[in-house]
């Protein structure tokens, strides 16, 4: 997440917003991985 989502320094304030952003980054990264797996 630090590399893909830019989470070395978060731009969000508060734990809830940071967690939500982390979930979204994780979901997006999983979609990218699934697309790569189906293409291979």
mmCIF entry with sequence, helices, sheets and N, C-alpha, C, O atoms, coordinates in Angstrom:
data_MODEL
# 
_entry.id   MODEL 
# 
_entity.id                         1 
_entity.type                       polymer 
_entity.pdbx_number_of_molecules   1 
# 
_entity_poly.entity_id                      1 
_entity_poly.type                           'polypeptide(L)' 
_entity_poly.nstd_linkage                   no 
_entity_poly.nstd_monomer                   no 
_entity_poly.pdbx_seq_one_letter_code       
;(UNK)(UNK)(UNK)(UNK)(UNK)(UNK)(UNK)(UNK)(UNK)(UNK)(UNK)(UNK)(UNK)(UNK)(UNK)(UNK)
(UNK)(UNK)(UNK)(UNK)(UNK)(UNK)(UNK)(UNK)(UNK)(UNK)(UNK)(UNK)(UNK)(UNK)(UNK)(UNK)
(UNK)(UNK)(UNK)(UNK)(UNK)(UNK)(UNK)(UNK)
;
_entity_poly.pdbx_seq_one_letter_code_can   XXXXXXXXXXXXXXXXXXXXXXXXXXXXXXXXXXXXXXXX 
_entity_poly.pdbx_strand_id                 A 
# 
loop_
_entity_poly_seq.entity_id 
_entity_poly_seq.num 
_entity_poly_seq.mon_id 
_entity_poly_seq.hetero 
1 1  UNK n 
1 2  UNK n 
1 3  UNK n 
1 4  UNK n 
1 5  UNK n 
1 6  UNK n 
1 7  UNK n 
1 8  UNK n 
1 9  UNK n 
1 10 UNK n 
1 11 UNK n 
1 12 UNK n 
1 13 UNK n 
1 14 UNK n 
1 15 UNK n 
1 16 UNK n 
1 17 UNK n 
1 18 UNK n 
1 19 UNK n 
1 20 UNK n 
1 21 UNK n 
1 22 UNK n 
1 23 UNK n 
1 24 UNK n 
1 25 UNK n 
1 26 UNK n 
1 27 UNK n 
1 28 UNK n 
1 29 UNK n 
1 30 UNK n 
1 31 UNK n 
1 32 UNK n 
1 33 UNK n 
1 34 UNK n 
1 35 UNK n 
1 36 UNK n 
1 37 UNK n 
1 38 UNK n 
1 39 UNK n 
1 40 UNK n 
# 
_struct_asym.id          A 
_struct_asym.entity_id   1 
# 
_struct_conf.conf_type_id            HELX_P 
_struct_conf.id                      HELX_P1 
_struct_conf.pdbx_PDB_helix_id       AA1 
_struct_conf.beg_label_comp_id       UNK 
_struct_conf.beg_label_asym_id       A 
_struct_conf.beg_label_seq_id        15 
_struct_conf.pdbx_beg_PDB_ins_code   ? 
_struct_conf.end_label_comp_id       UNK 
_struct_conf.end_label_asym_id       A 
_struct_conf.end_label_seq_id        39 
_struct_conf.pdbx_end_PDB_ins_code   ? 
_struct_conf.beg_auth_comp_id        UNK 
_struct_conf.beg_auth_asym_id        A 
_struct_conf.beg_auth_seq_id         15 
_struct_conf.end_auth_comp_id        UNK 
_struct_conf.end_auth_asym_id        A 
_struct_conf.end_auth_seq_id         39 
_struct_conf.pdbx_PDB_helix_class    1 
_struct_conf.details                 ? 
_struct_conf.pdbx_PDB_helix_length   25 
# 
_struct_conf_type.id          HELX_P 
_struct_conf_type.criteria    ? 
_struct_conf_type.reference   ? 
# 
loop_
_atom_site.group_PDB 
_atom_site.id 
_atom_site.type_symbol 
_atom_site.label_atom_id 
_atom_site.label_alt_id 
_atom_site.label_comp_id 
_atom_site.label_asym_id 
_atom_site.label_entity_id 
_atom_site.label_seq_id 
_atom_site.pdbx_PDB_ins_code 
_atom_site.Cartn_x 
_atom_site.Cartn_y 
_atom_site.Cartn_z 
_atom_site.occupancy 
_atom_site.B_iso_or_equiv 
_atom_site.pdbx_formal_charge 
_atom_site.auth_seq_id 
_atom_site.auth_comp_id 
_atom_site.auth_asym_id 
_atom_site.auth_atom_id 
_atom_site.pdbx_PDB_model_num 
ATOM 1   N N  . UNK A 1 1  ? 0.819   -1.193  0.000   1.00 0.00 ? 1  UNK A N  1 
ATOM 2   C CA . UNK A 1 1  ? 0.000   0.000   0.000   1.00 0.00 ? 1  UNK A CA 1 
ATOM 3   C C  . UNK A 1 1  ? 0.862   1.255   0.000   1.00 0.00 ? 1  UNK A C  1 
ATOM 4   O O  . UNK A 1 1  ? 0.488   2.280   -0.571  1.00 0.00 ? 1  UNK A O  1 
ATOM 5   N N  . UNK A 1 2  ? 1.992   1.164   0.633   1.00 0.00 ? 2  UNK A N  1 
ATOM 6   C CA . UNK A 1 2  ? 2.833   2.351   0.672   1.00 0.00 ? 2  UNK A CA 1 
ATOM 7   C C  . UNK A 1 2  ? 3.312   2.725   -0.719  1.00 0.00 ? 2  UNK A C  1 
ATOM 8   O O  . UNK A 1 2  ? 3.410   3.905   -1.055  1.00 0.00 ? 2  UNK A O  1 
ATOM 9   N N  . UNK A 1 3  ? 3.611   1.713   -1.529  1.00 0.00 ? 3  UNK A N  1 
ATOM 10  C CA . UNK A 1 3  ? 4.128   1.985   -2.859  1.00 0.00 ? 3  UNK A CA 1 
ATOM 11  C C  . UNK A 1 3  ? 3.002   2.335   -3.832  1.00 0.00 ? 3  UNK A C  1 
ATOM 12  O O  . UNK A 1 3  ? 3.095   3.322   -4.562  1.00 0.00 ? 3  UNK A O  1 
ATOM 13  N N  . UNK A 1 4  ? 1.968   1.546   -3.844  1.00 0.00 ? 4  UNK A N  1 
ATOM 14  C CA . UNK A 1 4  ? 0.904   1.704   -4.828  1.00 0.00 ? 4  UNK A CA 1 
ATOM 15  C C  . UNK A 1 4  ? -0.031  2.846   -4.478  1.00 0.00 ? 4  UNK A C  1 
ATOM 16  O O  . UNK A 1 4  ? -0.381  3.644   -5.347  1.00 0.00 ? 4  UNK A O  1 
ATOM 17  N N  . UNK A 1 5  ? -0.438  2.937   -3.228  1.00 0.00 ? 5  UNK A N  1 
ATOM 18  C CA . UNK A 1 5  ? -1.449  3.909   -2.827  1.00 0.00 ? 5  UNK A CA 1 
ATOM 19  C C  . UNK A 1 5  ? -0.908  5.213   -2.307  1.00 0.00 ? 5  UNK A C  1 
ATOM 20  O O  . UNK A 1 5  ? -1.685  6.113   -1.986  1.00 0.00 ? 5  UNK A O  1 
ATOM 21  N N  . UNK A 1 6  ? 0.404   5.346   -2.213  1.00 0.00 ? 6  UNK A N  1 
ATOM 22  C CA . UNK A 1 6  ? 0.975   6.578   -1.698  1.00 0.00 ? 6  UNK A CA 1 
ATOM 23  C C  . UNK A 1 6  ? 0.732   6.758   -0.208  1.00 0.00 ? 6  UNK A C  1 
ATOM 24  O O  . UNK A 1 6  ? 0.452   7.867   0.247   1.00 0.00 ? 6  UNK A O  1 
ATOM 25  N N  . UNK A 1 7  ? 0.837   5.674   0.556   1.00 0.00 ? 7  UNK A N  1 
ATOM 26  C CA . UNK A 1 7  ? 0.535   5.741   1.978   1.00 0.00 ? 7  UNK A CA 1 
ATOM 27  C C  . UNK A 1 7  ? 1.778   5.920   2.833   1.00 0.00 ? 7  UNK A C  1 
ATOM 28  O O  . UNK A 1 7  ? 1.743   5.633   4.029   1.00 0.00 ? 7  UNK A O  1 
ATOM 29  N N  . UNK A 1 8  ? 2.864   6.383   2.255   1.00 0.00 ? 8  UNK A N  1 
ATOM 30  C CA . UNK A 1 8  ? 4.015   6.687   3.103   1.00 0.00 ? 8  UNK A CA 1 
ATOM 31  C C  . UNK A 1 8  ? 3.674   7.860   4.019   1.00 0.00 ? 8  UNK A C  1 
ATOM 32  O O  . UNK A 1 8  ? 4.104   7.907   5.171   1.00 0.00 ? 8  UNK A O  1 
ATOM 33  N N  . UNK A 1 9  ? 2.908   8.793   3.497   1.00 0.00 ? 9  UNK A N  1 
ATOM 34  C CA . UNK A 1 9  ? 2.403   9.902   4.308   1.00 0.00 ? 9  UNK A CA 1 
ATOM 35  C C  . UNK A 1 9  ? 0.989   10.163  3.833   1.00 0.00 ? 9  UNK A C  1 
ATOM 36  O O  . UNK A 1 9  ? 0.774   10.569  2.691   1.00 0.00 ? 9  UNK A O  1 
ATOM 37  N N  . UNK A 1 10 ? 0.032   9.930   4.703   1.00 0.00 ? 10 UNK A N  1 
ATOM 38  C CA . UNK A 1 10 ? -1.354  10.065  4.296   1.00 0.00 ? 10 UNK A CA 1 
ATOM 39  C C  . UNK A 1 10 ? -1.774  11.529  4.235   1.00 0.00 ? 10 UNK A C  1 
ATOM 40  O O  . UNK A 1 10 ? -1.242  12.368  4.962   1.00 0.00 ? 10 UNK A O  1 
ATOM 41  N N  . UNK A 1 11 ? -2.707  11.817  3.383   1.00 0.00 ? 11 UNK A N  1 
ATOM 42  C CA . UNK A 1 11 ? -3.193  13.190  3.278   1.00 0.00 ? 11 UNK A CA 1 
ATOM 43  C C  . UNK A 1 11 ? -4.507  13.385  4.016   1.00 0.00 ? 11 UNK A C  1 
ATOM 44  O O  . UNK A 1 11 ? -5.091  14.468  3.986   1.00 0.00 ? 11 UNK A O  1 
ATOM 45  N N  . UNK A 1 12 ? -4.968  12.333  4.676   1.00 0.00 ? 12 UNK A N  1 
ATOM 46  C CA . UNK A 1 12 ? -6.244  12.389  5.376   1.00 0.00 ? 12 UNK A CA 1 
ATOM 47  C C  . UNK A 1 12 ? -6.028  12.567  6.868   1.00 0.00 ? 12 UNK A C  1 
ATOM 48  O O  . UNK A 1 12 ? -5.055  12.064  7.430   1.00 0.00 ? 12 UNK A O  1 
ATOM 49  N N  . UNK A 1 13 ? -6.940  13.284  7.500   1.00 0.00 ? 13 UNK A N  1 
ATOM 50  C CA . UNK A 1 13 ? -6.877  13.463  8.948   1.00 0.00 ? 13 UNK A CA 1 
ATOM 51  C C  . UNK A 1 13 ? -7.913  12.562  9.585   1.00 0.00 ? 13 UNK A C  1 
ATOM 52  O O  . UNK A 1 13 ? -9.050  12.472  9.120   1.00 0.00 ? 13 UNK A O  1 
ATOM 53  N N  . UNK A 1 14 ? -7.518  11.908  10.634  1.00 0.00 ? 14 UNK A N  1 
ATOM 54  C CA . UNK A 1 14 ? -8.434  11.045  11.350  1.00 0.00 ? 14 UNK A CA 1 
ATOM 55  C C  . UNK A 1 14 ? -8.277  9.600   10.941  1.00 0.00 ? 14 UNK A C  1 
ATOM 56  O O  . UNK A 1 14 ? -7.929  9.274   9.806   1.00 0.00 ? 14 UNK A O  1 
ATOM 57  N N  . UNK A 1 15 ? -8.546  8.751   11.908  1.00 0.00 ? 15 UNK A N  1 
ATOM 58  C CA . UNK A 1 15 ? -8.380  7.318   11.679  1.00 0.00 ? 15 UNK A CA 1 
ATOM 59  C C  . UNK A 1 15 ? -9.420  6.777   10.716  1.00 0.00 ? 15 UNK A C  1 
ATOM 60  O O  . UNK A 1 15 ? -9.102  5.952   9.860   1.00 0.00 ? 15 UNK A O  1 
ATOM 61  N N  . UNK A 1 16 ? -10.656 7.229   10.843  1.00 0.00 ? 16 UNK A N  1 
ATOM 62  C CA . UNK A 1 16 ? -11.733 6.701   10.001  1.00 0.00 ? 16 UNK A CA 1 
ATOM 63  C C  . UNK A 1 16 ? -11.482 6.999   8.531   1.00 0.00 ? 16 UNK A C  1 
ATOM 64  O O  . UNK A 1 16 ? -11.647 6.126   7.679   1.00 0.00 ? 16 UNK A O  1 
ATOM 65  N N  . UNK A 1 17 ? -11.089 8.217   8.237   1.00 0.00 ? 17 UNK A N  1 
ATOM 66  C CA . UNK A 1 17 ? -10.840 8.574   6.828   1.00 0.00 ? 17 UNK A CA 1 
ATOM 67  C C  . UNK A 1 17 ? -9.640  7.831   6.264   1.00 0.00 ? 17 UNK A C  1 
ATOM 68  O O  . UNK A 1 17 ? -9.647  7.409   5.107   1.00 0.00 ? 17 UNK A O  1 
ATOM 69  N N  . UNK A 1 18 ? -8.610  7.676   7.088   1.00 0.00 ? 18 UNK A N  1 
ATOM 70  C CA . UNK A 1 18 ? -7.427  6.954   6.632   1.00 0.00 ? 18 UNK A CA 1 
ATOM 71  C C  . UNK A 1 18 ? -7.762  5.485   6.385   1.00 0.00 ? 18 UNK A C  1 
ATOM 72  O O  . UNK A 1 18 ? -7.292  4.896   5.411   1.00 0.00 ? 18 UNK A O  1 
ATOM 73  N N  . UNK A 1 19 ? -8.571  4.892   7.263   1.00 0.00 ? 19 UNK A N  1 
ATOM 74  C CA . UNK A 1 19 ? -8.978  3.496   7.062   1.00 0.00 ? 19 UNK A CA 1 
ATOM 75  C C  . UNK A 1 19 ? -9.806  3.340   5.800   1.00 0.00 ? 19 UNK A C  1 
ATOM 76  O O  . UNK A 1 19 ? -9.620  2.381   5.051   1.00 0.00 ? 19 UNK A O  1 
ATOM 77  N N  . UNK A 1 20 ? -10.715 4.267   5.559   1.00 0.00 ? 20 UNK A N  1 
ATOM 78  C CA . UNK A 1 20 ? -11.532 4.208   4.350   1.00 0.00 ? 20 UNK A CA 1 
ATOM 79  C C  . UNK A 1 20 ? -10.663 4.303   3.101   1.00 0.00 ? 20 UNK A C  1 
ATOM 80  O O  . UNK A 1 20 ? -10.864 3.559   2.140   1.00 0.00 ? 20 UNK A O  1 
ATOM 81  N N  . UNK A 1 21 ? -9.711  5.207   3.118   1.00 0.00 ? 21 UNK A N  1 
ATOM 82  C CA . UNK A 1 21 ? -8.809  5.329   1.972   1.00 0.00 ? 21 UNK A CA 1 
ATOM 83  C C  . UNK A 1 21 ? -7.999  4.054   1.782   1.00 0.00 ? 21 UNK A C  1 
ATOM 84  O O  . UNK A 1 21 ? -7.747  3.642   0.649   1.00 0.00 ? 21 UNK A O  1 
ATOM 85  N N  . UNK A 1 22 ? -7.587  3.425   2.885   1.00 0.00 ? 22 UNK A N  1 
ATOM 86  C CA . UNK A 1 22 ? -6.822  2.180   2.785   1.00 0.00 ? 22 UNK A CA 1 
ATOM 87  C C  . UNK A 1 22 ? -7.672  1.075   2.176   1.00 0.00 ? 22 UNK A C  1 
ATOM 88  O O  . UNK A 1 22 ? -7.180  0.304   1.352   1.00 0.00 ? 22 UNK A O  1 
ATOM 89  N N  . UNK A 1 23 ? -8.938  0.986   2.566   1.00 0.00 ? 23 UNK A N  1 
ATOM 90  C CA . UNK A 1 23 ? -9.827  -0.020  1.974   1.00 0.00 ? 23 UNK A CA 1 
ATOM 91  C C  . UNK A 1 23 ? -9.985  0.219   0.472   1.00 0.00 ? 23 UNK A C  1 
ATOM 92  O O  . UNK A 1 23 ? -9.971  -0.728  -0.313  1.00 0.00 ? 23 UNK A O  1 
ATOM 93  N N  . UNK A 1 24 ? -10.134 1.458   0.082   1.00 0.00 ? 24 UNK A N  1 
ATOM 94  C CA . UNK A 1 24 ? -10.312 1.767   -1.335  1.00 0.00 ? 24 UNK A CA 1 
ATOM 95  C C  . UNK A 1 24 ? -9.054  1.445   -2.132  1.00 0.00 ? 24 UNK A C  1 
ATOM 96  O O  . UNK A 1 24 ? -9.142  0.918   -3.241  1.00 0.00 ? 24 UNK A O  1 
ATOM 97  N N  . UNK A 1 25 ? -7.901  1.754   -1.584  1.00 0.00 ? 25 UNK A N  1 
ATOM 98  C CA . UNK A 1 25 ? -6.647  1.435   -2.268  1.00 0.00 ? 25 UNK A CA 1 
ATOM 99  C C  . UNK A 1 25 ? -6.490  -0.077  -2.392  1.00 0.00 ? 25 UNK A C  1 
ATOM 100 O O  . UNK A 1 25 ? -6.072  -0.582  -3.433  1.00 0.00 ? 25 UNK A O  1 
ATOM 101 N N  . UNK A 1 26 ? -6.827  -0.793  -1.326  1.00 0.00 ? 26 UNK A N  1 
ATOM 102 C CA . UNK A 1 26 ? -6.736  -2.248  -1.369  1.00 0.00 ? 26 UNK A CA 1 
ATOM 103 C C  . UNK A 1 26 ? -7.664  -2.844  -2.404  1.00 0.00 ? 26 UNK A C  1 
ATOM 104 O O  . UNK A 1 26 ? -7.279  -3.759  -3.132  1.00 0.00 ? 26 UNK A O  1 
ATOM 105 N N  . UNK A 1 27 ? -8.885  -2.335  -2.479  1.00 0.00 ? 27 UNK A N  1 
ATOM 106 C CA . UNK A 1 27 ? -9.848  -2.844  -3.459  1.00 0.00 ? 27 UNK A CA 1 
ATOM 107 C C  . UNK A 1 27 ? -9.383  -2.554  -4.884  1.00 0.00 ? 27 UNK A C  1 
ATOM 108 O O  . UNK A 1 27 ? -9.487  -3.413  -5.760  1.00 0.00 ? 27 UNK A O  1 
ATOM 109 N N  . UNK A 1 28 ? -8.877  -1.363  -5.112  1.00 0.00 ? 28 UNK A N  1 
ATOM 110 C CA . UNK A 1 28 ? -8.407  -1.009  -6.449  1.00 0.00 ? 28 UNK A CA 1 
ATOM 111 C C  . UNK A 1 28 ? -7.207  -1.867  -6.846  1.00 0.00 ? 28 UNK A C  1 
ATOM 112 O O  . UNK A 1 28 ? -7.100  -2.304  -7.992  1.00 0.00 ? 28 UNK A O  1 
ATOM 113 N N  . UNK A 1 29 ? -6.317  -2.101  -5.904  1.00 0.00 ? 29 UNK A N  1 
ATOM 114 C CA . UNK A 1 29 ? -5.151  -2.915  -6.210  1.00 0.00 ? 29 UNK A CA 1 
ATOM 115 C C  . UNK A 1 29 ? -5.552  -4.357  -6.512  1.00 0.00 ? 29 UNK A C  1 
ATOM 116 O O  . UNK A 1 29 ? -4.967  -4.995  -7.388  1.00 0.00 ? 29 UNK A O  1 
ATOM 117 N N  . UNK A 1 30 ? -6.540  -4.869  -5.794  1.00 0.00 ? 30 UNK A N  1 
ATOM 118 C CA . UNK A 1 30 ? -7.018  -6.220  -6.073  1.00 0.00 ? 30 UNK A CA 1 
ATOM 119 C C  . UNK A 1 30 ? -7.643  -6.309  -7.456  1.00 0.00 ? 30 UNK A C  1 
ATOM 120 O O  . UNK A 1 30 ? -7.475  -7.319  -8.139  1.00 0.00 ? 30 UNK A O  1 
ATOM 121 N N  . UNK A 1 31 ? -8.356  -5.281  -7.881  1.00 0.00 ? 31 UNK A N  1 
ATOM 122 C CA . UNK A 1 31 ? -8.923  -5.275  -9.230  1.00 0.00 ? 31 UNK A CA 1 
ATOM 123 C C  . UNK A 1 31 ? -7.828  -5.284  -10.289 1.00 0.00 ? 31 UNK A C  1 
ATOM 124 O O  . UNK A 1 31 ? -7.944  -5.974  -11.302 1.00 0.00 ? 31 UNK A O  1 
ATOM 125 N N  . UNK A 1 32 ? -6.781  -4.528  -10.059 1.00 0.00 ? 32 UNK A N  1 
ATOM 126 C CA . UNK A 1 32 ? -5.655  -4.507  -11.000 1.00 0.00 ? 32 UNK A CA 1 
ATOM 127 C C  . UNK A 1 32 ? -5.003  -5.880  -11.056 1.00 0.00 ? 32 UNK A C  1 
ATOM 128 O O  . UNK A 1 32 ? -4.664  -6.363  -12.137 1.00 0.00 ? 32 UNK A O  1 
ATOM 129 N N  . UNK A 1 33 ? -4.824  -6.515  -9.894  1.00 0.00 ? 33 UNK A N  1 
ATOM 130 C CA . UNK A 1 33 ? -4.225  -7.851  -9.867  1.00 0.00 ? 33 UNK A CA 1 
ATOM 131 C C  . UNK A 1 33 ? -5.095  -8.859  -10.595 1.00 0.00 ? 33 UNK A C  1 
ATOM 132 O O  . UNK A 1 33 ? -4.581  -9.709  -11.322 1.00 0.00 ? 33 UNK A O  1 
ATOM 133 N N  . UNK A 1 34 ? -6.408  -8.777  -10.410 1.00 0.00 ? 34 UNK A N  1 
ATOM 134 C CA . UNK A 1 34 ? -7.306  -9.710  -11.078 1.00 0.00 ? 34 UNK A CA 1 
ATOM 135 C C  . UNK A 1 34 ? -7.249  -9.521  -12.593 1.00 0.00 ? 34 UNK A C  1 
ATOM 136 O O  . UNK A 1 34 ? -7.293  -10.494 -13.346 1.00 0.00 ? 34 UNK A O  1 
ATOM 137 N N  . UNK A 1 35 ? -7.151  -8.280  -13.032 1.00 0.00 ? 35 UNK A N  1 
ATOM 138 C CA . UNK A 1 35 ? -7.068  -8.019  -14.466 1.00 0.00 ? 35 UNK A CA 1 
ATOM 139 C C  . UNK A 1 35 ? -5.779  -8.603  -15.046 1.00 0.00 ? 35 UNK A C  1 
ATOM 140 O O  . UNK A 1 35 ? -5.776  -9.147  -16.151 1.00 0.00 ? 35 UNK A O  1 
ATOM 141 N N  . UNK A 1 36 ? -4.701  -8.487  -14.300 1.00 0.00 ? 36 UNK A N  1 
ATOM 142 C CA . UNK A 1 36 ? -3.431  -9.057  -14.773 1.00 0.00 ? 36 UNK A CA 1 
ATOM 143 C C  . UNK A 1 36 ? -3.489  -10.575 -14.826 1.00 0.00 ? 36 UNK A C  1 
ATOM 144 O O  . UNK A 1 36 ? -2.938  -11.189 -15.740 1.00 0.00 ? 36 UNK A O  1 
ATOM 145 N N  . UNK A 1 37 ? -4.154  -11.182 -13.851 1.00 0.00 ? 37 UNK A N  1 
ATOM 146 C CA . UNK A 1 37 ? -4.253  -12.641 -13.832 1.00 0.00 ? 37 UNK A CA 1 
ATOM 147 C C  . UNK A 1 37 ? -5.085  -13.169 -14.995 1.00 0.00 ? 37 UNK A C  1 
ATOM 148 O O  . UNK A 1 37 ? -4.744  -14.195 -15.582 1.00 0.00 ? 37 UNK A O  1 
ATOM 149 N N  . UNK A 1 38 ? -6.164  -12.484 -15.331 1.00 0.00 ? 38 UNK A N  1 
ATOM 150 C CA . UNK A 1 38 ? -7.007  -12.953 -16.435 1.00 0.00 ? 38 UNK A CA 1 
ATOM 151 C C  . UNK A 1 38 ? -6.334  -12.712 -17.778 1.00 0.00 ? 38 UNK A C  1 
ATOM 152 O O  . UNK A 1 38 ? -6.594  -13.437 -18.739 1.00 0.00 ? 38 UNK A O  1 
ATOM 153 N N  . UNK A 1 39 ? -5.473  -11.705 -17.858 1.00 0.00 ? 39 UNK A N  1 
ATOM 154 C CA . UNK A 1 39 ? -4.786  -11.417 -19.122 1.00 0.00 ? 39 UNK A CA 1 
ATOM 155 C C  . UNK A 1 39 ? -3.675  -12.409 -19.372 1.00 0.00 ? 39 UNK A C  1 
ATOM 156 O O  . UNK A 1 39 ? -3.312  -12.654 -20.523 1.00 0.00 ? 39 UNK A O  1 
ATOM 157 N N  . UNK A 1 40 ? -3.129  -12.983 -18.318 1.00 0.00 ? 40 UNK A N  1 
ATOM 158 C CA . UNK A 1 40 ? -1.986  -13.893 -18.482 1.00 0.00 ? 40 UNK A CA 1 
ATOM 159 C C  . UNK A 1 40 ? -2.404  -15.273 -18.934 1.00 0.00 ? 40 UNK A C  1 
ATOM 160 O O  . UNK A 1 40 ? -1.556  -16.147 -19.115 1.00 0.00 ? 40 UNK A O  1 
# 
